[in-house]
Structures are given as C-alpha cells and as structure tokens.
Amino acid sequence: MAVDCGHLMMIVVSWLLYFLLHSLLASLAVKSFIVKHRPSFMPAYRLAYNLIALLLVLIPLWLTFAKASDYLWQWQGLSWWVANMLAILAIAGFFWSLKYYDGQELLGIKQLKTDSRSIEDQESFRLSPLHRFVRHPWYFLGLVLIWSREMTPYMLASAMVMTVYFWIGSRLEDKKLIRYYGESYRVYSERVAGLFPSPWKYLSEEEAGRLEKSLPLNKLD
C-alpha cells in the first residue's frame, strides 16, 4: 500500500504545532505574563493547560491512525512477547509512579481550590524511586511504550517527532527545575541520567533522602 506523503507531512506538522503550543504554555514567560496581566486566571491555569493539551493531542493522534498502511515491521514469536511485556511494564510504571505525586496539584485542582497565583510548583523537592535512576521517568516510559509498538510509516513519523520532543522537552524541564530548586536540582542532574537510565548514574535511597533535604551527599550519617 502506497504511503501518502501529504498525509505524512500533515502528521509531522500537527505534532510540531502541538508541541510548540504545549511548550509555550508551560513556559515561565507565559505564566509570568498571566500573573502580571490576568492574575485572577492563574488559579485555573494548570487545569486549563491540561484540558487544552488533552483535547489538542487528539488531532495528531487521529491523523496517525486515520489512514491505513502496510506495517514497516511487526513483532512475531519471542519478539512479540518481549515488546508487549515492555509496553505493559511501562504502563504499570507510569501508574505506580502516580502515587508519588500530588494528584490534585498535577491536575490543577489544588491551585483552583487554594486560589494559588504562583508560577512555580508548590511541592518541595522530592525524588520518587524512579527518579533515583532517571530524571524524567515519564518521558523514558513513554519512549519504551512508543518504540515497542509495531510501526506503519505514519506511526513511525509520529514516533520520531515525539522522541525528538521528549529529548528537547527534558532539557527545557531541567532548566526550569534548576530555577525552582537551585543547587539541589543541579547536583541531582549531575548524578542521575536524564532521559535513559545509566548503570553508572543513580542515587541510593539514602542519597536521595539527603538530597531532598538539601544536605551534602558526601556527609552521609
């Protein structure tokens, strides 16, 4: 089955526009503008941001799966079991990690309830078990889920754009978190891998606990 190059381009452009808007709305510059010019809207900003992101992502996803095409590769035999097990573990890891977040703050409900008008995260610096091994575990789990799928040309285009965005997004997130948490996050970013876990870069449970309290890692009790 022939690949529709026009449709392929629409997928790439839709993802690029989505990620551009997503990053722009998450930026400190836009949040600072809202605080300065529309402070009464700030408590609802996070909730509105999440709803907009959820609705707009449906466009590139629909374009990705709307048109049928031959598969570039399909898993068979042992590879099918391995790929799907990795996907299941990635999904399970995502839901397991949710218990280490303030769900109401993540969704934006807490900010609305407390009439919060701050542009910064309200939680103190905290490291979940997954954060001891990779700074951006949700991005990593997302990549595992994406690349464990069988691929059509349209799915591959989406996967490649999302992979590039996760890499760029992780770098932008690091810069923002250094502004939020200062030296604690700078030390953390030096000790733990960013997007893919490394056997040489991780924190022990004790080290993570001390770093959360902004205590030197080289003065363990």
Secondary structure, DSSP 4 states (H G I P E B T S, - for coil): ----HHHHHHHHHHHHHHHHHHHHHHSHHHHHHHHHH-GGGGGGHHHHHHHHHHHHTHHHHHHHHHS----SB---THHHHHHHHHHHHHHHHHHHHGGGS-HHHHHTHHHHHHT---SS--SPP---TGGGT-S-HHHHHHHHHHHTS-B-HHHHHHHHHHHHHHHHHHHHHHHHHHHHHTHHHHHHHHHS-SSS-BTTB---HHHHHHHHTT--TT---
